[in-house]
Amino acid sequence: MKQDFNAGKEIIAEARDWSDLQMDLISLITKKLCDLPDFTRFRTVCKNWSSAPPSGCPPQFPWLLEWQGEEPFTLVLKREQKFYSLSSGETGKISIDESHCGKEFRGPCHGYLILLQRQGEYSGISLFNPLTKDEISLPPLPFGLHWPVYANTNQTGKEVVIVDQDLFKPGEKGKLGYHHADNTEWIHVEGDFRNCCYSNGMFFSTKAGRETEIYNITSKKMLHKVPPPEGEIVSQGSSVSVSAYLVESSDEILRVSWYMDWNRDKVEESVFHIHRLDIHGAKGLPCWVKISSIDDRMIFLDEFDGFSISAKSFTGFQGNCIYFLNHWLQKAYRYDIKSGSFETVPCPFEECTWFVPSLEQLSSAGPAVVTDVSEKVMKMEVSAKDAEVE
């Protein structure tokens, strides 16, 4: 009730029917909901709100997706796939169909998992969205899989890149497969691949302290060998190890070098150095240029690769930082590039990987569209409320 002091009497505030909000206002609200459970809750309030186009779903902050496998870094789908949302602090579960349980996967791939099925000399492969259950089958890979170290797809789903390298056989050539939706066959390239990145038809591969090889995928030709940044080579016998990651960020290629002294075994005493690839360089040749800031970008690192997103889309999150997983210590961290400080990120799982949730449904015949899966996501949301961290 409100008091009208001028009139000297009480008046009753008129009730507001929020269900009749105009569509443009609903759209403005949904664009602020960067956590998928919140987006789903909003759409289930009433019929009018649920009738708003699902294309209003904004970019989502990455989740931590649990995985378990009999072999190291072998990611296998379970009947209930657990996730942890950093933006909401909730742990939830995604129901996986029985037909997909036990399948090996790689990600994060713009909201999709790349499912792998080993078949002797060849390997089956498909793109799978665990939220929408959308799946696109691809032609079999022209080679068998030993240990996939990199897999990604562009945002339209038209391009898929997968790299296989037998890590237990140093010196043995790895295999790169590239598939475009307009072609029926894979492009196959051999090389020594480990830490990889793909961007706009160009493929980049490197190892800590070694050159970065740049390939034109369609021509299968290596275009350049770029020397490593100065100081990245560590003397033999040193307790300091270096992990080098290649990350595409705002159409630029970044080399993120992580220096860790394993004798101390303290992440807080490690150091990150970041270099940007200058494709033309001072002498017309590609070279690495050290940078001290990535502005509003946030980098997410896994065991072998990484990706970046803009912090502008996420309230409460600041850019110029690196989120990374330490599988040996089974922890997640955030590194502030400006201050050089570390903080532990909540991580309820022993083994996990980054996953960017999305309601986009890829179409092999055209661009990505957004599907309305409120009912399926709500099943996930109920789990998110009740799930307990084991």
Phi, psi and omega per residue, in radians:
M1 nan 2.554 3.133
K2 -1.991 2.563 -3.138
Q3 -1.736 2.149 3.053
D4 -1.665 1.664 -3.044
F5 -1.220 -0.484 3.137
N6 -1.188 -0.705 -3.105
A7 -1.509 -0.312 3.131
G8 1.276 0.403 3.104
K9 -2.560 2.783 -3.118
E10 -1.405 2.544 3.022
I11 -2.250 2.634 -3.125
I12 -1.634 2.189 3.123
A13 -1.141 2.374 -3.134
E14 -1.198 2.254 3.121
A15 -1.136 2.493 -3.123
R16 -1.916 2.195 3.090
D17 -1.566 1.700 -3.075
W18 -1.255 -0.214 -3.106
S19 -1.222 -0.285 -3.100
D20 -1.723 0.423 3.075
L21 -1.006 2.504 3.103
Q22 -1.221 2.657 -3.060
M23 -1.059 -0.610 -3.121
D24 -1.185 -0.576 3.082
L25 -1.247 -0.699 3.090
I26 -1.056 -0.715 3.129
S27 -1.096 -0.708 3.121
L28 -1.109 -0.652 -3.137
I29 -1.205 -0.835 -3.075
T30 -1.112 -0.488 3.132
K31 -1.215 -0.218 3.104
K32 -1.650 -0.101 -3.059
L33 -1.652 1.521 -3.049
C34 -1.560 0.184 3.018
D35 -2.073 2.138 -2.979
L36 -0.994 -0.742 3.071
P37 -1.015 -0.663 3.095
D38 -1.134 -0.717 3.109
F39 -1.050 -0.713 -3.131
T40 -1.240 -0.723 3.096
R41 -1.003 -0.786 -3.110
F42 -1.047 -0.761 -3.072
R43 -1.250 -0.301 -3.106
T44 -1.709 0.108 3.138
V45 -1.140 -0.801 -3.126
C46 -2.726 2.960 -3.080
K47 -1.097 -0.691 -3.101
N48 -1.111 -0.765 -3.131
W49 -1.193 -0.620 -3.135
S50 -1.291 -0.316 -3.137
S51 -1.441 -0.125 3.102
A52 -1.141 2.511 -3.123
P53 -0.990 2.284 3.135
P54 -1.181 -0.121 3.107
S55 -1.146 -0.171 3.114
G56 -1.345 -0.061 3.141
C57 -1.130 2.070 -3.073
P58 -1.357 3.023 3.039
P59 -0.996 2.478 -3.072
Q60 -1.831 2.498 3.089
F61 -1.276 2.447 -3.080
P62 -0.991 2.516 3.008
W63 -1.712 2.835 2.880
L64 -1.682 2.099 -3.084
L65 -1.874 2.101 -3.100
E66 -1.216 2.527 3.017
W67 -2.502 2.661 3.076
Q68 -2.455 2.460 3.131
G69 -2.666 2.725 -3.134
E70 -1.256 -0.501 3.121
E71 -1.923 2.715 3.133
P72 -1.010 2.315 3.070
F73 1.060 0.462 2.998
T74 -1.728 1.847 -3.035
L75 -1.577 2.130 -3.053
V76 -2.204 2.335 3.122
L77 -1.263 2.453 3.089
K78 -1.970 2.936 -3.110
R79 -1.032 -0.707 3.046
E80 -2.137 1.900 -3.070
Q81 -1.566 1.984 -3.095
K82 -1.404 2.583 3.062
F83 -2.452 2.813 3.049
Y84 -2.271 2.236 -3.138
S85 -1.676 2.045 3.120
L86 -1.204 -0.528 -3.076
S87 -1.312 -0.538 -3.122
S88 -1.902 -0.312 -3.085
G89 1.340 0.247 -3.121
E90 -1.700 2.539 2.994
T91 -1.875 2.299 -3.092
G92 -2.419 -3.069 -3.127
K93 -2.345 2.466 3.022
I94 -1.925 2.207 3.114
S95 -1.320 2.255 3.128
I96 -1.925 2.302 3.128
D97 -1.022 2.595 -3.126
E98 -0.991 -0.606 -3.094
S99 -1.170 -0.317 -3.126
H100 -1.821 -0.178 -3.127
C101 -1.111 2.399 3.116
G102 1.531 -0.120 3.137
K103 -1.359 2.502 3.115
E104 -1.376 2.505 -3.118
F105 -2.431 2.831 2.989
R106 -2.356 2.827 -3.112
G107 -2.948 -2.953 0.147
P108 -1.519 -0.496 2.937
C109 0.992 0.846 3.029
H110 0.949 0.857 3.092
G111 1.536 -0.063 3.130
Y112 -1.985 2.616 2.938
L113 -1.765 2.521 3.021
I114 -1.671 1.956 -3.140
L115 -1.514 2.385 -3.098
L116 -2.120 2.431 3.082
Q117 -2.334 1.928 -3.073
R118 -1.295 2.246 -3.099
Q119 -2.387 1.098 3.113
G120 1.170 -2.110 -3.101
E121 -1.305 -0.294 -3.138
Y122 -2.145 2.873 -3.116
S123 -2.386 2.270 3.053
G124 -1.319 2.612 -3.081
I125 -2.629 2.499 3.104
S126 -2.667 2.796 3.024
L127 -1.715 2.316 -3.034
F128 -2.412 2.178 3.051
N129 -1.718 1.920 -3.070
P130 -1.183 -0.274 3.119
L131 -1.503 -0.832 -3.114
T132 -1.554 -0.233 -3.054
K133 1.164 0.203 3.102
D134 -1.222 2.371 -3.140
E135 -2.464 2.371 3.105
I136 -2.126 2.059 3.121
S137 -1.417 2.454 3.114
L138 -2.021 2.800 3.091
P139 -1.022 2.653 3.125
P140 -1.043 2.514 3.067
L141 -1.127 2.553 -3.121
P142 -1.420 0.260 3.110
F143 -2.662 2.727 3.096
G144 -1.352 2.793 -3.094
L145 -1.845 2.321 3.003
H146 -1.831 -0.984 -3.092
W147 -2.668 1.606 3.134
P148 -1.112 2.108 -3.121
V149 -1.807 -0.167 -3.135
Y150 -2.745 2.390 3.061
A151 -2.686 2.315 -3.135
N152 -2.766 2.821 3.052
T153 -2.410 2.629 3.100
N154 -1.354 3.051 -2.966
Q155 -1.175 -0.397 3.110
T156 -1.516 -0.207 -3.106
G157 1.364 0.050 -3.108
K158 -1.377 -0.408 -3.121
E159 -2.072 2.342 3.115
V160 -2.299 2.320 3.104
V161 -2.188 2.313 3.075
I162 -2.417 2.422 -3.093
V163 -2.182 2.317 3.117
D164 -2.096 2.253 -3.140
Q165 -2.484 2.145 3.102
D166 -1.326 1.778 -3.051
L167 -1.232 -0.276 -3.134
F168 -1.564 -0.023 3.130
K169 -2.223 1.403 3.129
P170 -1.002 2.414 3.136
G171 1.619 -0.332 3.106
E172 -1.337 2.362 -3.068
K173 -1.172 2.465 3.053
G174 -1.566 3.047 -3.089
K175 -2.238 2.311 3.097
L176 -1.985 2.272 3.066
G177 -2.063 2.311 3.118
Y178 -2.208 2.263 3.134
H179 -2.251 2.332 3.045
H180 -2.000 2.459 -3.070
A181 -1.038 -0.417 -3.134
D182 -1.402 -0.144 -3.129
N183 -2.011 2.721 3.141
T184 -1.688 -0.213 -3.084
E185 -2.146 2.789 3.082
W186 -1.490 2.570 2.923
I187 -1.556 2.280 -3.008
H188 -2.062 2.156 3.139
V189 -2.252 2.436 3.098
E190 -1.897 2.569 3.140
G191 3.127 -3.104 3.102
D192 -1.685 1.615 -3.011
F193 -1.851 2.517 3.070
R194 -2.580 -1.399 3.112
N195 -1.640 2.016 -2.886
C196 -2.190 2.867 3.098
C197 -2.780 2.492 3.119
Y198 -2.197 2.400 3.110
S199 -2.757 2.124 2.990
N200 0.884 0.885 3.054
G201 1.450 -0.062 -3.134
M202 -1.947 2.420 -3.133
F203 -2.049 2.358 -3.069
F204 -2.159 2.378 3.141
S205 -2.466 2.484 -3.118
T206 -2.702 3.011 2.942
K207 -2.408 2.732 -3.129
A208 -1.019 2.264 3.111
G209 1.347 0.111 -3.101
R210 -2.156 3.020 -3.111
E211 -1.181 2.715 3.001
T212 -1.754 2.182 3.134
E213 -1.692 2.333 -3.124
I214 -2.012 2.165 -3.106
Y215 -2.032 2.529 2.850
N216 -1.625 1.963 -2.982
I217 -1.135 -0.766 -3.061
T218 -1.141 -0.601 3.121
S219 -1.579 -0.175 -3.122
K220 1.099 0.390 -3.075
K221 -1.859 2.452 3.009
M222 -1.427 2.158 -3.065
L223 -1.605 -0.677 -3.067
H224 -2.584 2.717 2.893
K225 -2.122 1.990 -3.053
V226 -1.758 2.146 3.120
P227 -1.026 2.634 3.127
P228 -1.204 2.788 3.095
P229 -1.064 2.613 3.105
E230 -1.077 2.389 3.097
G231 1.582 -0.125 -3.114
E232 -1.389 -0.373 3.141
I233 -1.356 2.139 -3.117
V234 -1.773 2.412 -3.101
S235 -1.104 2.570 -3.112
Q236 -1.111 2.394 -3.137
G237 1.567 -0.108 3.135
S238 -1.257 2.569 3.098
S239 -1.376 -0.151 3.134
V240 -1.505 2.231 3.070
S241 -1.973 2.690 3.141
V242 -2.156 2.280 3.007
S243 -1.948 2.227 -3.113
A244 -1.945 2.273 3.127
Y245 -2.110 2.506 3.017
L246 -1.907 2.214 -3.047
V247 -2.316 2.272 3.016
E248 -1.439 2.217 -3.114
S249 -2.491 1.976 -3.138
S250 0.912 0.830 3.102
D251 1.169 0.251 3.036
E252 -2.020 2.694 3.097
I253 -1.810 2.140 3.133
L254 -1.907 2.500 3.029
R255 -1.920 1.999 -3.116
V256 -1.833 2.016 -3.110
S257 -1.886 2.168 -3.110
W258 -1.929 2.047 -3.138
Y259 -1.755 2.141 -3.072
M260 -2.326 2.220 3.071
D261 -1.613 1.851 -3.033
W262 -1.319 -0.255 3.030
N263 -1.188 -0.619 3.117
R264 -1.439 -0.575 3.104
D265 0.990 0.615 3.117
K266 -2.144 1.966 -3.139
V267 -1.051 -0.606 -3.079
E268 -1.116 -0.286 3.130
E269 -1.774 0.077 3.101
S270 -1.446 3.009 -3.050
V271 -2.398 2.474 3.008
F272 -1.937 2.359 2.976
H273 -2.106 2.433 -3.095
I274 -2.160 2.328 3.089
H275 -2.215 2.554 3.083
R276 -1.849 2.419 3.133
L277 -1.392 2.057 3.009
D278 -1.654 1.794 -2.978
I279 -1.161 -0.425 -3.127
H280 -1.726 -0.671 3.075
G281 1.209 3.007 -3.105
A282 -1.197 -0.547 -3.107
K283 -1.914 0.370 3.126
G284 1.443 0.091 3.137
L285 -2.037 2.550 -3.137
P286 -1.048 2.499 3.096
C287 -2.685 2.866 3.135
W288 -1.678 2.330 3.138
V289 -2.075 2.149 -3.107
K290 -1.220 2.407 3.116
I291 -2.216 2.698 -3.102
S292 -1.890 -0.054 -3.113
S293 -2.676 2.593 3.003
I294 -2.036 0.359 3.072
D295 1.009 -2.142 -3.048
D296 -1.551 0.090 -3.076
R297 -1.385 2.637 3.002
M298 -2.143 2.255 -3.141
I299 -1.782 2.403 3.100
F300 -2.098 2.134 -3.084
L301 -1.989 2.420 3.042
D302 -1.968 -2.728 -3.095
E303 -1.170 -0.767 -3.045
F304 -2.061 -0.375 -3.045
D305 -2.511 -3.081 -3.113
G306 -2.797 3.066 3.099
F307 -2.632 2.988 -3.140
S308 -2.378 2.672 3.060
I309 -2.431 2.899 3.127
S310 -1.579 2.381 3.126
A311 -1.324 -0.227 -3.076
K312 -1.072 -0.461 -3.079
S313 -1.461 -0.083 -2.989
F314 -2.233 1.926 3.123
T315 -1.143 2.329 3.108
G316 1.606 -0.100 3.129
F317 -1.991 2.429 3.133
Q318 -1.913 2.563 3.132
G319 -1.449 -2.854 -3.134
N320 1.010 0.835 -3.098
C321 -2.591 2.939 3.133
I322 -2.257 2.161 2.964
Y323 -1.716 2.273 -3.108
F324 -2.542 2.727 -3.132
L325 -1.869 2.365 3.026
N326 -1.943 1.744 -3.054
H327 -1.203 -0.441 3.138
W328 -1.258 -0.740 3.130
L329 -1.574 -0.126 3.125
Q330 0.988 0.845 3.126
K331 -2.416 2.849 3.054
A332 -2.105 2.576 -3.057
Y333 -2.413 2.795 2.961
R334 -2.137 2.254 -3.127
Y335 -1.950 2.138 3.097
D336 -1.519 1.995 -3.025
I337 -1.145 -0.674 -3.092
K338 -1.174 -0.825 -3.071
S339 -1.567 -0.330 -3.083
G340 1.295 0.301 -3.093
S341 -1.692 2.734 3.140
F342 -2.040 2.628 2.951
E343 -2.494 2.513 3.141
T344 -1.330 2.363 3.106
V345 -1.753 2.343 3.113
P346 -0.938 2.270 -3.124
C347 -2.566 1.796 -3.042
P348 -1.431 0.025 -3.053
F349 -2.011 2.599 3.059
E350 -1.310 -0.689 3.129
E351 -2.243 2.246 -3.119
C352 -2.760 2.957 3.087
T353 -2.467 2.881 3.115
W354 -1.369 2.519 3.077
F355 -2.530 2.271 3.121
V356 -1.741 1.837 -3.103
P357 -1.169 2.528 -3.124
S358 -2.683 2.568 3.035
L359 -1.734 0.117 3.122
E360 -1.211 2.407 3.104
Q361 -1.972 1.957 -3.110
L362 -1.266 2.580 3.103
S363 -2.225 2.222 3.140
S364 -1.187 -0.251 -3.106
A365 -1.744 -0.049 -3.082
G366 -2.996 -2.927 -3.114
P367 -1.232 2.940 -3.139
A368 -1.166 2.458 3.049
V369 -2.117 2.919 -3.133
V370 -1.886 2.234 -3.121
T371 -1.802 2.617 3.126
D372 -1.624 1.910 -3.116
V373 -2.148 0.732 -3.064
S374 -0.976 -0.739 -3.090
E375 -1.123 -0.766 -3.141
K376 -1.169 -0.720 -3.134
V377 -1.185 -0.583 3.129
M378 -1.155 -0.569 3.043
K379 -1.079 -0.680 3.066
M380 -1.154 -0.681 -3.088
E381 -1.153 -0.668 3.095
V382 -1.070 -0.728 3.096
S383 -1.113 -0.653 -3.109
A384 -1.093 -0.550 3.134
K385 -1.304 -0.648 -2.965
D386 -1.765 -0.213 -3.028
A387 -1.162 2.524 3.079
E388 -2.026 2.520 3.096
V389 -1.370 2.177 -3.136
E390 -1.404 nan nan
